[in-house]
Amino acid sequence: MTNFPACPQCSETLTYSDGQLFICPMCGHEWTQAEMDAAEEAAIVRDVNGNPLKDGDNVIVHQDIKVSGSKKIKQGTKIANIRVLLEPVNEHDIECRVDGFGRMYLKSSLVKKN
């Protein structure tokens, strides 16, 4: 017996294959392996250089980030132990603690892996 992936829409495990399609009998959703691969690739959070980021990584701010008013996080600031968000908040996909600023969300496009 072959194990087929769970339905990405309803998470049901009773999926079956019909040629190139996977089909979920519970919700009727149909998808291909290529769609699953594309979704997995899109879920990977990458830094400014394209390196994948994961929980616990250390990063360096790539460019000055204006926070509020005249406050800035300067380029070159080191940030330890980031947490990658599975559900981005206003396009911010990293949660971290920045010295002098506290806990905040950042965009991965503004940091590089250390």
N, C-alpha and C positions, 0 to 999 in steps of 0.2 A: 504494500500500500504506500502510495506517495503522499507526503505531507505537503499540503498547499498552504499558502500564506493566509492569515486571517484577513477578513474584509477590512479595508482601510476606512470604510464609512461607518459600519456598525460593530466592528471587531468580532463578528461571529466567525467560528472556526469550521463551519460546515461547507466551505467553499469547494468548488470543483473546477476542472479545466475543460474547456471546449475549444480544442485547437490552440490558438495563441491567446485566448481570453481566459481569465479567471472570472468565475461567476459566483455571486453570493445568493443562495436560494432564499435567504431570510429577507433581504431588502431589495434584491434585484440589481445591485450594483455590479457593473462589469469593468474590468481593468486589465492592462497588460503588464508584463514584466518590465518593459521599458518605462511605463508610467510610474511603477514602484521605484525603479532605480532613480528616475528624475526627482521624485519626491524626497528620497533619501539624500540625494546630492544637495537639493535646495535646503534641507534641514541642517546642513553643516554650516556652522558659523566660522567665518574666515576673517583674518586680520587684513590690514591694508596691503600686505604682500601676497595674500592668497593662502597663507598657512592656516590649517584648521586649528581652532581653539577649543579647549575643553575645560571643564571645571578644574580649578586649582592651578591653572597656568599663571605665569607672571608675564605682564605686558608692560610696554613703555608707550607713553603718549606720543603719537607721531607728529601732531601739530597742536598749537595752542587751542584750548577749548574755552570759549566764553561761557561762564556758568550763570551768573546773575549780576546785573549792574556792572561794576568794573572788575569783578573777580574773574580770574582765569586760572585754568590748570595749565601750567607751562609745558611746552614741548620738552620731552626727556624725563618727565615725571614717571617714576617706577610705581607700578601697582601690582601687588601680590595677591594671589589666591582669588582670581576672578571666578564668577559663577555665570555660566552660559545659560541664557533663558530659552526655554523651549517655545514660549509664546512671547514674542517681542512686545515691549511697551512703547508705543509711539515711535517705532522703528529703532529703539534702543534694545540691543540684544545681549548686553553684558551687564551684570550687576557686580559692583565692587565697592570697596571702601578706599577712599582717597584721603591721605593725610591732609588735615586742615579743612576738609570739606565734608567728611563723613560718608555715609552710604549713599550711592547714587547709581543711576543707569547711564551707560555709555553706548555709543555706536561702535561696532567692531571695526568700522572703516577708519576710525580715528586712532587706533592703537596698532602696535606691532608686537609680535611674540618676542619675549626676551630669551 
